[in-house]
């Protein structure tokens, strides 16, 4: 059994974390898929706006751990792609897909 309590933890800014295009929820994405395209696909298929609205109204529950790995000096999400995507859009709404693409943000 894996002892998760022995894992190193450290805070990493949401803006420094890359969404994982190889996440199983993104079957059409590939490792080289640009982050903007990953965000668009997640918004279209994973109810990211709804999650962002919930975080904005209820707050973020920090006790729910995200798992991020450092690879080649980049931080990549292993667990929590949806939450990171929602947080990224809350921090930078201009990075949301155009209204015509998926229906608008908030």
Buried (B, 14 or more C-beta within 10 A) or exposed (E): EEEEEEEEEEEEEBEEBBBBBBBEEBEEBEEEBEEEBBBBBBBEEBBBBEBBBEBEEEEBEEEEEBEBEEEEEEBBBEBBBBBBBBBBBBEEEEBBBEEEEBEEBE
